[in-house]
Amino acid sequence: MKIFIAEPIEGGSVPVAHYCARGFSQMGYQVLFFRGTSFATAHDYIKNLTHRNFNHPLFLLFIEFMKRAVQQCIDEAEPDIVFGVSQSPLFPENLLTSRSRKIITILWFPEDCNRFTSWKRLAPHCDFFFIIQKEPVLSTIRRLCPQTHYLPVAADQEIHRPIKLSPQEKAFFGSDISFVGAGYRNRVHIFRALLDYNFKIWGNDWYLEPDDPLLQVIQNKDRRIPVEEYVKVFNATKININLHSSLEPRSIGGDFINPRTFEIAACRAFQLVDRRSLLKEIFKDDEIVTFESLQELKRLIDRFLIHDDEREEFARRAYKAVLERHTYLHRVKKISDTLWYNK
């Protein structure tokens, strides 16, 4: 069985495409991988040249080129399945052409469907569509693609794992508390209240004023941190703060579960997670510690900084849960089972 996987050009879903490719390969699929990141430099150059005007003729010409490049690769591969994730360069035309040739089309959208809405133009052209949220989002998308299913993200145990760090790495990547991710408004608001701690922030898009006190804890000049480095951060940190993104400045809590939740756990590292409505279906109360206010977060930080054994016990149980139930191999098996059960 041949599966064509379209890697995104850029963005947080790039590694998800790789994890899925590894999982499908482990299941015995012949994986044909389209290298979307090969076009990232050209994509960035054209975005800057057109001042991010996505209706500019030059940008539309690039999109047309990508459609044709992807289609050429699909035509040559002659796969049984075409698979993508959010941000994959699979356009409605590619999906329509594939379905007309009896190629099964599958898209996994590991994003907040309320904020990112490209599913509206993609779901109608998919045989199967997977999302990380439940109702009411599921019912909405099922009107476009009846075979829409809930599928949370996961961890890749070959990448996200406990590792032994050198003293230099522990000093560079380590801290009492840390955060890895982009500078959304709710994070900026909450994290300004944590500057009394030994705190490091890793990630990009922290658009702060020059006099913002939060700048003093931003590491590596606000650049996107690669996977191999943030795994070291997880391993070196006593308490990993996992605050899901929101455009609302004071927002804590929500529904879906981000990849970081599974990745930190897979590193056998300790985390504090903002309370999510879907979390209890995934982790037990003795595996993950949650908070729903800034006051509770600070209280939990103070508690767990002085209780090493308790931190390690939570981390051990969460690690065991991920390996048993929440790897990308588990997820692609679910996709495969859903496909063949409903074929």
C-alpha positions in Angstrom: 0.0 0.0 0.0 1.5 3.3 -1.1 0.9 6.5 0.8 1.9 10.0 -0.5 2.6 12.4 2.4 2.8 16.1 1.7 5.2 17.9 4.1 4.1 21.5 4.9 6.3 24.3 3.5 6.8 25.7 7.0 5.1 25.9 10.4 4.5 23.8 13.5 2.9 20.9 11.5 6.1 20.1 9.6 7.4 17.7 12.3 3.9 16.1 12.6 4.2 15.1 8.9 7.5 13.4 9.7 6.2 11.6 12.7 3.2 10.3 10.7 5.5 9.2 7.9 7.6 7.2 10.4 4.5 5.7 11.9 3.0 4.6 8.5 6.4 3.2 7.5 6.5 1.2 10.7 3.1 -0.2 9.8 4.4 -1.4 6.5 3.1 1.3 4.2 5.4 2.4 1.4 5.8 6.1 2.2 6.3 8.6 -0.6 7.3 11.9 0.9 6.9 15.3 -0.7 9.5 17.7 0.7 7.5 20.9 1.1 10.2 22.6 3.2 12.4 22.6 0.0 10.2 25.6 -1.1 10.4 27.5 2.2 13.1 30.0 1.1 11.2 30.8 -2.1 7.9 31.1 -0.1 9.4 33.5 2.4 11.1 35.6 -0.3 7.8 36.0 -2.2 5.9 36.8 0.9 8.4 39.6 1.7 8.5 40.8 -1.9 4.7 41.1 -2.0 4.5 42.6 1.5 2.4 39.5 2.5 -0.3 40.4 0.0 -1.6 36.9 -0.6 -3.7 38.2 -3.6 -0.7 39.6 -5.3 -0.2 38.1 -8.8 3.3 37.0 -7.9 2.1 35.1 -4.8 -0.8 33.6 -6.7 1.7 32.4 -9.4 3.7 30.7 -6.6 0.6 29.0 -5.3 -0.2 27.8 -8.9 3.4 26.5 -9.1 3.0 24.5 -5.9 -0.3 23.0 -7.0 1.3 21.7 -10.2 4.5 20.6 -8.4 2.5 18.5 -5.9 0.2 17.1 -8.7 3.3 16.1 -10.7 4.7 14.2 -7.8 1.3 12.5 -7.1 1.0 11.6 -10.8 4.5 10.0 -10.8 4.0 8.2 -7.4 0.6 6.7 -8.3 -0.3 6.2 -4.6 -3.2 4.5 -3.0 -3.6 7.3 -0.4 -2.8 11.0 -0.4 -2.2 12.3 3.2 -1.6 15.7 4.6 -1.7 17.7 7.7 -2.6 21.4 8.3 -0.4 23.6 6.2 0.4 20.8 3.8 0.6 22.1 0.2 -2.5 20.0 -0.8 -5.0 22.2 -2.6 -8.7 21.5 -3.4 -7.6 20.8 -7.0 -5.1 18.2 -5.9 -7.7 16.5 -3.7 -10.3 16.6 -6.4 -8.0 15.1 -9.0 -6.9 12.3 -6.5 -10.5 11.4 -5.7 -11.4 11.2 -9.4 -8.7 8.6 -9.7 -10.0 6.6 -6.7 -7.1 7.7 -4.6 -8.1 7.9 -0.9 -7.6 11.5 0.5 -6.9 12.0 4.2 -6.2 15.2 6.1 -5.3 15.5 9.8 -5.8 19.1 11.1 -4.0 19.4 14.4 -4.9 23.0 14.9 -7.6 25.0 16.7 -10.4 24.8 14.1 -12.0 27.9 15.6 -9.0 30.1 14.9 -7.6 28.5 11.8 -10.3 27.9 9.2 -8.6 26.5 6.1 -10.5 23.3 6.8 -13.6 25.0 5.2 -12.1 24.7 1.7 -10.3 21.4 2.3 -12.7 19.1 4.2 -15.3 18.9 1.3 -12.7 17.3 -0.9 -11.4 14.7 1.6 -12.5 11.1 2.1 -11.4 11.3 5.8 -10.7 14.3 8.0 -9.2 14.2 11.5 -9.3 17.0 14.0 -8.2 17.5 17.7 -11.5 18.9 18.9 -14.9 17.4 19.6 -18.4 19.0 19.7 -19.5 21.3 18.4 -16.7 21.5 15.9 -17.0 17.8 14.8 -20.7 18.2 13.7 -19.8 21.4 11.8 -17.0 19.8 9.8 -19.0 16.5 9.3 -21.4 18.6 7.2 -18.6 19.1 4.8 -16.9 15.7 5.2 -19.1 13.0 6.8 -16.0 10.9 7.8 -14.6 13.5 10.2 -13.2 12.0 13.4 -11.5 13.2 16.6 -7.8 12.3 16.8 -5.6 14.0 19.4 -1.9 14.6 18.7 0.8 12.5 20.3 4.6 12.1 20.8 7.3 10.4 18.8 9.2 8.3 21.2 12.3 8.2 19.0 12.5 12.0 19.2 10.8 13.0 22.4 12.6 11.0 25.0 14.6 11.2 28.2 18.2 12.1 27.3 21.4 12.5 29.3 22.7 16.1 29.2 26.2 17.3 29.7 26.8 19.8 32.5 27.1 22.6 29.9 23.8 21.6 28.3 22.1 21.5 31.7 23.4 25.0 32.5 22.4 26.4 29.1 19.0 24.8 28.6 18.0 24.3 32.3 16.1 26.5 34.7 13.6 26.1 37.5 10.7 26.9 35.2 10.6 27.3 31.4 8.3 27.7 28.5 8.7 26.7 24.8 6.5 28.3 22.2 5.3 31.5 20.5 4.4 34.7 22.2 0.6 34.7 22.2 -1.2 37.4 24.3 -2.3 35.2 27.1 1.3 33.9 27.6 2.7 37.4 27.6 0.2 38.5 30.3 0.7 35.4 32.5 4.4 35.2 32.2 5.1 38.7 33.2 3.9 37.6 36.7 6.5 34.9 36.9 9.7 37.0 36.6 10.6 36.4 40.3 11.4 32.8 39.4 14.4 31.4 37.6 12.6 31.4 34.3 13.5 30.9 30.7 11.3 31.3 27.6 12.3 29.7 24.3 10.6 30.3 21.0 9.7 32.9 18.4 7.2 35.7 17.8 7.6 37.4 21.1 6.7 40.9 19.8 7.5 43.0 22.9 8.3 46.6 23.5 12.0 47.4 24.1 11.3 48.1 27.8 9.2 45.1 28.4 10.6 43.2 31.5 9.7 39.9 29.8 12.6 40.4 27.3 15.1 39.5 30.0 14.0 35.8 30.0 13.6 35.4 26.2 16.4 33.0 25.0 18.2 32.7 21.7 17.1 36.0 20.3 13.5 35.1 19.8 14.2 32.4 17.1 12.2 29.3 16.5 13.7 26.5 18.5 14.3 23.2 16.7 12.9 19.9 18.0 16.3 18.6 19.1 16.9 21.7 21.3 13.5 21.9 22.9 13.7 18.3 23.9 16.8 19.3 25.8 14.9 22.2 27.4 12.2 19.7 28.6 14.8 17.4 30.0 16.8 20.1 31.8 13.8 22.0 33.3 12.4 21.3 36.8 8.9 22.6 35.8 7.8 23.0 32.2 4.9 25.5 31.9 2.5 24.4 29.2 0.0 27.2 28.7 -2.0 26.7 25.5 -2.2 29.6 23.1 -5.0 32.1 23.0 -5.6 35.6 21.5 -7.5 36.6 24.7 -5.0 38.2 27.1 -6.3 36.6 30.3 -7.3 33.3 28.8 -6.4 30.1 30.7 -8.0 26.8 29.7 -9.8 25.4 26.7 -10.7 22.2 24.9 -8.0 20.7 22.6 -4.6 19.4 23.8 -1.4 20.6 22.2 1.5 18.5 21.1 3.7 19.9 23.9 1.6 18.0 26.5 2.5 14.6 25.0 6.1 15.6 24.1 7.0 16.8 27.6 5.5 13.6 29.1 7.5 11.5 26.6 10.7 13.1 27.8 9.7 11.9 31.4 9.7 15.6 32.3 7.3 17.4 34.7 4.8 20.0 33.4 2.0 22.2 34.7 -0.8 22.4 32.1 -3.7 24.9 31.8 -6.9 23.0 32.4 -8.4 21.5 29.2 -11.8 19.9 28.8 -10.4 16.9 26.8 -7.4 16.3 29.1 -9.2 13.9 31.4 -9.9 11.5 28.5 -6.1 11.3 27.9 -4.4 11.5 31.2 -5.3 10.6 34.8 -5.1 13.1 37.7 -2.0 11.4 39.0 -0.2 11.8 35.6 -0.7 15.5 34.8 -1.1 18.5 37.1 -3.3 21.3 35.8 -4.1 24.9 36.8 -6.9 27.3 35.9 -5.7 30.6 37.3 -2.4 32.6 37.7 -2.7 32.2 41.5 -3.0 28.5 41.2 -0.1 28.3 38.8 2.2 30.2 41.2 1.0 28.0 44.1 1.8 24.9 42.2 5.2 26.2 41.1 6.1 26.9 44.7 4.9 23.5 45.8 6.7 21.4 43.1 10.0 23.3 43.2 10.7 21.9 46.6 9.2 18.5 46.1 11.6 16.7 43.7 10.2 13.2 44.4 6.6 14.3 43.7 7.6 15.9 40.4 9.5 12.8 39.3 6.6 10.5 40.2 4.1 12.5 38.1 6.6 12.6 35.3 7.1 8.8 35.5 3.4 8.1 35.3 2.8 10.5 32.4 5.8 9.0 30.6 4.3 5.5 31.0 0.9 6.7 29.8 2.3 8.2 26.6 4.4 5.1 25.6 1.4 2.9 26.2 -1.3 4.9 24.5 -0.2 8.2 22.9 2.6 7.8 20.3 2.2 8.7 16.6 2.3 5.0 15.9 -0.9 4.7 17.9 -2.4 7.6 16.0 -1.6 6.3 12.5 -2.9 2.9 13.5 -6.2 4.7 14.4 -6.2 6.4 11.0 -5.6 3.2 9.2 -8.2 1.3 11.2 -10.8 4.1 10.5 -10.0 4.0 6.8 -10.4 0.2 6.4 -13.4 0.0 8.7 -15.2 2.6 6.7 -13.9 1.8 3.2 
